């Protein structure tokens, strides 16, 4: 890449694209307090398929209130590697709509 940018060298133009070798899945688990019992909901989705270029931007929107756990993990078993990339416990914000008025 530096030879392509240098005026001292003449090389063929080329590009480099990186991609992930393993699919990455996002999973979330909502827990919402009901009057008598807990109602739990589990979901997951493939976020980055195998061969997806790096630099991709993905977004996940949640409309349900309440605390939930969000995990990112490899979708395949990789011997010698921990499959979980990141795990977050998220709680609802104390800020409400009336705070912005």
N, C-alpha and C positions, 0 to 999 in steps of 0.2 A: 504494500500500500504506500509506503514512503517513497519507493522508486517511482510510482505513478505520479506522485505529487512533486517530485524533484524535477527541476528543469535540466539537470545534468544527465538524466537517464531517460531512455526511451524503451518502454515496455508496453505490452498489450494491456488494454483495459480489462479488468476483471472485478468481480464482486464476491464477497464472502457472506454467506448466509449460515447462521447457526440455528439448530433446531434441537428440541428435546428428544432424547432416545426413549423415554418412558412416559406413558400417559399420566397426567396428574388429575386427581379427583378432589372435588370440594364436597364436604358433607356437613350438615347442620342438624342440630337436635334442639327443638323448642320444648320448653316446659312452661306451661301456663297454669296458674293456680285456679282451680275451680272451687265451687262452694264445698263439695264433699271430698272429691278426689282429684288427683293430678291427671291432666290430659297431655299426653306426650305425642309428638309428631317427629318422625325422622325422614330426612330427604337427603339425596345426594345427586351429584351430576358431574359428568366428565367436563372438566374445565379446559384442559389442554390435551388434545389427542396426540398420539405418537407422531412425531415428525412436524409438529407445529413450530413455526418460526419464533425465535426469541424476539422480544420487543412487542409481542401481542398484548393488547389491553383487554381485559375482561371485567365485567361488573356483575354483581349479584345484588338484587334489591329485595328487601324483606318488608312486607306490609304488616306482619303480625307483631303486636307489642309483646313485651315480656323478655325474660332472659333466655339466652340460647348459647350453645356451644358451636363453634365453627372450626373445622379441621381441614387441612390440606395434606394429601398423602399421595404417594405413588399408587397407581391403579394395579400394578403387578407386584408379585413377591420378588424381591431382590435379595438373594442370599448375601448375608454379611452387612446389610444396610437396614437402618430403621426406616420403615415405610412412611412414618409421619414426618412431614416437613414443618408444619406449624399447627398450633392448637390455641384457640382463643376462647375465653369465657366472657361473653358480652352481656352487659346489663342495660336496661333502658335508661335513657337520660332523664335527669330530674327537671330539665327545661321543658316547658310546655308552650303551646301556641300563644297563650296569654302573656308570656314573658316577652314576646316580640312586639306586642301592640303598644 
